[in-house]
Structure formats: C-alpha cells, structure tokens
C-alpha cells in the first residue's frame, strides 16, 4: 500500500474508498424534526384540519405532504427532486418524519388540494402552536401570550424564470414573480396565515381577510390579551385600519409621503419633537391627522432623522432622497449641503395612545421592529427554499411555499421548547450568539450531522461523530415533553 509522507517527515497510510455503507446518513439531525413533529402532533393536526386528499386508503395525507417538504428543505434541498435524494438515503429514511415521499407523489398530491383546504392548513398550524404554548413553562407561556401580541403583515417577491409558469406575473421591476402574503406572530416568529399571489396583486385588497384569519389562528390566551397590527406603507388604506378597529385591536400602518402630510410638518412646533429610542439623531412628534374612512381615533406619528448631506445620493430615484422634504428634494445636489438641517421623514398612522411624549416615542420604537416578518422571509428563502417556486402548477408552488413557512415555524417551535429558559425569558437558544438560530445555522449545527444507524438488541442506535453534543441535548429535551393525546 502506498504511503503519504507528511510535513513532519512521517509516513501515513493512503486511504482506500470502500463499499458504500447504507447505515450512514448525512442528516442525522432529522431525528430532532421527527421528534418535534411527534411531540406536537404536527402531521395529525394538519390532516385533521385539511381533511382527506387521498384517492385510496393508503398513501400520504396533507400533513405528511407538508411535513415531508419542510423536512427536505431543512436538510438543504432546493427542488422537488430533493425529495428523491432524501428517499435514496436508506438510513435517513428510518429517522425522517415522512419516509418514502417521492417528488412526483408530492406534486400529484398538491394538485388535489382545494383552495379551502389550503386555508385550513392555517387552522392545523394554529392547533400545533397552541400545543407548543401549553408545553412551555408557565412563566414563559404567560410572557409570550399575555401580551403585547403583535401581528405583522408583509409581502415578498419570489422571482421565477419559466415562461410557461402559471400563477406568476411581472412586478414593477420587470421581474416575473410569485408574491407570498404573510401574517406572522412577531414575538414568537410564527407564521399564522399566508396567501400566494402574483406580481400584480395589491396586498391592500386581501389584507383585511388575511388579518381576520391570522387573529383566528392565535392561541386563545394570546387573543384574549393586548393585540396590535403592524404594516408598512404598502397597506396605506382605510380598509385594513377599519378591519383592525372592528376586531378591537390596535394598529400602526405606514403612510405614503403624500402632499397633505408634507403640509402638516409646518404646523409642528420645534418643542413638539422628542428624541427617539435607540436611534441616533432621530426625533418623533405627533400631529392631528385622520384620513377619510379611517377610525376616528387615528393619529399621525412623524419621525425625522438628521442626515449628513454628503450621504444623500444625487440620484432622484434614491430611496433615501425620496424621504427628504419636497423643497429639499428638488434642490441640485451641490446646494443641498447649504440649506441647513436635512431630515428624512417617515409617517405612521396609529390608534395607539400617543397623548404623552413618552407614549409616542414608545409607539414609534415598537413600530420600528416590524422587521420581524422580514426575518421570517429571509429565513424561508435563505434557510429553507422559498427563494424560487419550482413548478409550473400554482397548487404545487403553494405546497412549496407552505413547506418553507412550516420549516420556519418548526425552527420557532424548536427554539421555544428547547431553549434554556429562566422565568419568562429565553436565556440561550441554538444560534451562534445564543439567540434564536436561523435555519441555515440549525442545519450545520443540528440537522446536517453525519451519523450511523445500527440495530442491536432490538434497539435502533444513532452514533454521532465527536463534538456534536447539541443533537443529543435537543433530543433529550424534546423527549422529556409529554406526548399529545
């Protein structure tokens, strides 16, 4: 046998490639996802909510379809054919949540699901979220559900390239896209309701219905407390504000920078501006403004941020330049630095109590954190596989979207159930710095862990390489939870 001489001058044996070992799997951490699905009854809850999609007694149901797609995406698969790669992993099939699911089977099942059944998926996930909440320590559950509870609404565009794909359209940037529209519970980072539209869909038209569905999917303990809605300027319409008012919840919705709002700035006194929380050079003020058909108790929050003129682009299409006052925006770039203070303005319409300066500043600070739903989009795209829609059939793409959102929910459930808690706080999660781990981090720390499955004395044993203690720790914490009836 040949020997390789190392730098130290010592020789070592050259390895040979042996026969494939079917007891090895590259994704031993899928055992955690299987245990999570079992403890929370994910597949059963989805099947019960959606109903039967089978043509025969045997085969897969809606719960197995979505759990199988979510598990494949958590393992790093980007396309439907990734289900076939997972199926070819003989050892991995013994520990995956849904063994034997093929790509053609998944696509065929997805095309049988009706629009009403897709909305029923939300009810199934609501049952699972309620179970998750019931398994938390009492103090943590009370802190999470006791309020304030925030529902974030937002959309994201998913670009596709197939010319014959249905259910997609060109957006304003000339991209051919599908458009997921999502309502999420911000504090728990859990998706409550979602639709899949195309690049021409206006979210304002469907936002009231989506909000009502999201509120219906909140756990009873969370719905009974203080609930509030956040939305960006894409939802600047009275229908959503009236829907929130009818549901007796607070709202804060971004306002477009229209002429009446610019005129209001002249009536705000200098001493009405107060420093914002955790934002340098930013100030907040309140103005009396209620558009037609909005609830009567609506008020306008205005935030201004002092800018360095050198950091403002000369391009009139620049996002930062569009936030300037129209009088300053029209100035040539060299003259902008000589006009005195240059501010970027943002407007927020809300029915929150902003009568006192500290309340107004706190409301603006809370609204600024609506980026939670954008983190869910980022996790679903970069961690799972919502960065594209793999099929020409809208129903299959809807299943793919729900698989990605279910993967994001699984990461959130796992964080809540297995993070280290002290009272009402989670002290340490599974992320790099002890916070909530994104899906990509979970994959390399917990899921994409090589392992060997062996049978001995009628037991199935999973052997891991040294240094992967997190998998065994998380499994132990999940197995300490009670099994649902």
Residue pairs with C-beta under 8 A, 6 or more apart in sequence:
1 13
1 14
2 14
3 11
3 12
3 13
3 14
4 11
4 12
4 13
4 14
5 11
6 12
21 452
22 90
22 91
23 91
23 452
23 453
23 454
24 91
24 450
24 451
24 452
24 453
25 89
25 91
25 92
25 95
25 450
25 451
25 452
25 453
26 89
26 92
26 448
26 450
27 75
27 86
27 89
27 92
27 96
27 447
27 448
27 449
28 92
28 95
28 449
28 450
28 451
28 462
28 464
28 471
29 442
29 443
29 446
29 447
29 448
29 449
29 471
30 71
30 74
30 75
30 92
30 95
30 96
30 97
30 447
31 95
31 462
31 471
31 475
32 414
32 446
32 447
32 471
32 474
32 475
32 478
33 70
33 71
33 74
33 96
33 97
33 410
33 447
34 95
34 96
34 97
35 475
35 478
35 479
36 42
36 410
36 413
36 414
36 417
36 478
37 43
37 67
37 97
38 483
39 135
39 417
39 478
39 481
39 482
39 483
39 484
40 128
40 131
40 132
40 135
40 413
40 484
41 127
41 128
41 131
41 484
42 63
42 67
42 97
42 128
42 410
43 61
43 63
43 64
43 67
43 97
43 98
44 63
45 63
45 124
45 125
45 127
45 128
45 131
46 61
46 62
46 63
46 66
46 67
46 121
46 124
46 125
46 128
47 61
47 62
47 63
47 64
47 124
48 124
48 127
49 120
49 121
49 123
49 124
49 127
50 61
50 62
50 63
50 113
50 117
50 120
50 121
50 124
51 62
51 117
51 120
52 61
53 61
53 62
53 65
53 109
53 112
53 113
53 117
54 60
54 61
55 112
59 105
59 109
60 68
60 98
60 101
60 105
60 109
62 109
62 113
62 117
62 121
63 124
64 98
64 101
65 98
65 101
65 106
65 109
65 110
65 399
66 121
66 399
66 402
66 403
66 406
67 97
67 98
67 406
68 83
68 96
68 97
68 98
68 101
68 106
69 83
69 106
69 399
69 400
69 402
69 403
69 406
70 384
70 403
70 404
70 406
70 407
70 410
71 86
71 96
71 97
71 98
71 407
72 82
72 83
72 86
72 403
73 82
73 384
73 385
73 403
73 404
73 407
74 384
74 407
74 410
74 439
74 442
74 443
74 447
75 82
75 86
75 443
75 447
75 448
76 82
76 443
76 448
77 83
77 85
77 86
77 385
78 385
78 388
79 385
79 390
80 103
80 106
80 107
80 390
80 391
80 396
80 400
81 103
82 103
83 101
83 102
83 103
83 106
84 102
84 103
86 92
86 93
86 96
86 101
87 93
87 99
87 100
87 101
87 102
91 451
91 452
91 453
93 99
93 100
94 453
94 460
95 453
95 462
106 396
106 399
107 391
107 393
107 396
109 399
110 393
110 395
110 396
110 398
110 399
111 393
111 395
111 396
113 395
113 398
113 399
118 398
118 402
119 193
119 213
121 402
122 192
122 193
122 194
122 213
122 217
123 216
123 217
125 190
125 191
125 192
125 217
125 406
125 409
126 192
126 216
126 217
126 218
126 219
128 409
128 413
129 185
129 188
129 190
129 217
129 219
129 409
129 413
130 219
130 220
131 484
132 413
132 416
132 417
133 141
133 144
133 145
133 219
133 221
133 222
134 141
135 417
135 481
135 482
136 144
136 416
136 417
136 421
137 421
139 423
139 424
140 416
140 421
140 423
140 424
140 425
140 426
141 221
142 424
143 424
143 425
144 187
144 188
144 222
144 416
145 219
145 221
145 222
145 225
146 221
146 225
147 222
147 225
147 226
147 227
148 187
148 225
148 226
148 227
148 228
148 366
149 185
149 187
149 218
149 222
149 223
149 225
149 226
149 227
149 228
150 185
150 186
150 187
150 227
150 228
150 229
150 230
150 366
150 372
151 183
151 184
151 185
151 186
151 192
151 211
151 214
151 215
151 218
151 227
151 228
151 229
151 230
151 249
152 183
152 184
152 186
152 229
152 230
152 231
152 370
152 372
152 373
153 181
153 182
153 183
153 203
153 207
153 210
153 211
153 214
153 229
153 230
153 231
153 235
153 240
153 373
154 181
154 182
154 231
154 232
154 234
154 370
154 373
154 374
154 377
155 179
155 180
155 181
155 182
155 197
155 203
155 234
156 179
156 180
156 182
156 374
156 377
156 381
157 171
157 175
157 177
157 178
157 179
157 199
158 177
158 178
158 179
158 180
158 381
158 386
158 387
158 388
158 389
159 175
159 176
159 177
159 388
160 168
160 176
160 177
160 178
160 388
160 389
161 176
162 392
164 392
165 176
165 389
165 391
165 392
166 392
166 393
166 394
167 178
167 196
167 198
167 393
167 394
167 397
168 176
168 177
168 178
168 198
168 199
168 389
169 176
169 177
169 198
169 199
169 200
170 176
170 177
170 199
170 200
171 177
171 179
171 199
171 200
172 199
175 199
176 199
177 198
177 199
178 196
178 197
178 198
178 199
178 389
178 397
178 401
179 196
179 197
179 198
179 199
179 201
179 203
180 194
180 195
180 196
180 197
180 377
180 386
180 401
180 405
181 194
181 195
181 196
181 197
181 201
181 203
181 206
181 207
181 210
182 191
182 193
182 194
182 373
182 376
182 377
182 405
183 191
183 192
183 193
183 194
183 210
183 211
183 213
183 214
184 190
184 191
184 192
184 214
184 372
184 373
184 376
185 191
185 192
185 214
185 218
185 222
186 230
186 369
186 370
186 372
186 373
188 412
188 416
189 372
189 375
189 376
189 408
189 412
189 415
189 436
190 409
190 412
190 413
191 376
191 405
191 408
191 409
192 213
192 214
192 217
192 218
193 210
193 213
193 214
193 217
194 210
194 401
194 402
194 405
195 206
195 210
196 394
196 397
196 398
196 401
197 206
203 234
203 235
204 234
204 235
204 236
204 237
204 239
204 240
207 231
207 235
207 237
207 239
207 240
207 243
208 239
208 240
208 242
208 243
211 229
211 240
211 243
211 244
211 247
212 243
212 247
215 223
215 227
215 247
215 249
218 227
226 250
227 247
227 249
227 250
228 249
228 250
228 251
228 252
228 352
228 366
229 240
229 244
229 249
229 250
229 251
229 252
229 253
230 251
230 252
230 253
230 366
230 367
230 370
231 240
231 251
231 252
231 253
231 254
231 370
232 253
232 254
232 370
233 253
233 254
233 255
233 256
234 254
235 253
235 254
236 253
236 254
236 255
236 256
236 349
238 291
238 292
238 293
238 294
240 251
240 253
241 251
241 253
241 294
241 295
241 298
241 349
241 351
242 293
242 294
242 295
244 250
244 251
244 351
245 251
245 295
245 351
250 350
250 351
250 352
251 349
251 350
251 351
252 301
252 348
252 349
252 350
252 352
252 363
252 366
252 367
253 348
253 349
253 350
254 346
254 347
254 348
254 349
255 261
255 300
255 347
255 348
255 349
256 347
257 322
257 323
257 345
257 347
260 289
261 289
261 300
261 302
261 347
262 325
262 326
264 287
264 289
264 300
264 302
265 302
265 325
265 345
267 287
268 285
268 287
268 302
272 285
272 286
273 283
273 284
273 285
273 304
274 283
274 284
274 285
274 357
274 360
274 361
275 282
275 283
275 284
275 361
276 282
276 283
276 284
276 303
276 361
276 364
276 365
277 361
277 362
277 364
277 365
278 365
279 305
279 365
279 368
281 305
281 306
282 303
282 304
282 305
282 306
283 303
283 304
284 301
284 302
284 303
284 360
284 361
284 364
285 301
285 302
285 304
285 360
286 299
286 300
286 301
286 302
286 354
286 360
287 299
287 300
287 302
288 299
288 300
289 298
289 299
289 300
289 349
290 296
290 298
290 299
291 298
291 349
294 349
295 351
297 351
298 349
298 350
298 351
299 349
299 350
299 351
299 352
299 354
300 347
300 348
300 349
301 347
301 348
301 349
301 350
301 354
301 360
301 363
301 364
301 367
302 345
302 346
302 347
302 348
303 345
303 346
303 347
303 348
303 364
304 343
304 344
304 345
304 346
305 343
305 344
306 341
306 342
306 343
307 320
307 324
307 342
307 343
307 344
308 342
309 336
309 337
309 342
310 337
311 320
312 318
312 320
312 321
312 324
312 333
312 336
312 342
313 320
313 321
314 321
314 333
315 321
316 329
320 344
321 329
322 329
323 344
323 345
323 346
324 342
324 343
324 344
324 345
325 343
325 345
328 336
328 339
328 342
331 339
336 342
348 363
348 364
348 367
350 363
350 367
352 359
352 363
353 359
353 363
354 360
354 363
376 405
376 408
377 386
378 438
379 408
379 411
379 438
379 439
380 386
380 404
380 405
380 407
380 408
380 439
381 387
381 404
382 438
382 439
382 440
383 407
383 408
383 411
383 438
383 439
383 440
383 442
383 443
384 403
384 404
384 407
384 408
384 439
385 400
385 403
385 404
386 400
386 401
386 404
386 405
389 397
389 400
389 401
390 396
390 397
390 400
391 397
391 400
407 439
408 439
411 436
411 437
411 438
411 439
411 442
412 436
414 430
414 442
414 474
415 426
415 429
415 430
415 436
415 437
416 426
417 477
417 478
417 481
418 430
418 473
418 474
418 477
418 478
419 426
419 427
419 428
419 429
419 430
419 436
420 426
420 427
420 428
420 429
421 427
426 436
427 434
428 434
429 435
429 436
429 437
430 436
430 437
430 441
430 442
430 445
430 446
430 470
430 474
431 437
431 438
431 441
432 441
437 445
437 446
445 470
446 470
446 471
446 474
449 464
449 465
449 468
449 471
450 464
450 465
451 462
451 463
451 464
451 465
452 462
452 463
453 460
453 461
453 462
453 463
454 460
454 461
454 463
455 461
464 471
464 472
